[in-house]
Amino acid sequence: MPMKEISPVASEKLLTFLLEPRSYPHRPYRVRLVQTHVSYLLLAAPYVYKIKKPVNLGFLNFSTLENRRYFSEREVILNRRLCPRIYLEVVPISLTAGRLAFGSGAEVVEFAVKMRKLQDRYFLLRLLEHNQVGTIELDRIASTLQAFYERQTPTREVIKWGRIERLKISTDENFRQTKAFIGCTISRPAFQMIPLVYR
């Protein structure tokens, strides 16, 4: 099945298609768009469709259709390990006779990660706002992640990135990027205290 890079004009057409409830096989009541710096998330209950934007930020490269297909498939494979009932499949979006549709067609123009939509009330931020998260819940999360990571066999490259001097690259970058938010989402005393706590 041929794959074709989508042009900027076609990107607008793609977004129009994705925002139309009748575009989806299950005909949701409505579709809501949420954007991150690298993805479009189409909330079409009971599913969410995630489309990667054609961007290259250095640390990730979704600039080609083949890369977006590959990283969508990797996302499903990796995240199914902890969320097998949430990450469902990668769905192609095709163009046939000028019309877009989910599934196979004349030309594949994009790929979507199809997920089961989580209920809003179970997101951590909402639970925190309602004081429904405490040390017991956080300990359960930590225990689940500990058991998960202990079962993994790291590659040589992963081991290399786990060394202190490599980790410092990321933490130093985090502090540089966070400085812009002092006084907005983090206070100056809190910002100055973090490196002292983790020495």
Buried (B, 14 or more C-beta within 10 A) or exposed (E): EEBBEBEEEBBEBBBEBBBEEEBBEEEBEEBEEEEEEBBBBBBBBEBBBBBBBBEEEEEEEBBEBEBBBBBBBEBBEEBEEEEEEBBBEBBBBBBEEEEBBBEEBBBBBBBBBBBEBEEEEEEEEEBEEEEEBEEEEEEEEEEEEEEEEEEEEEEEEEEEEEEEEEEEEEEEEEEEEEEEEBEEEEEEEEBEEEEEEEE
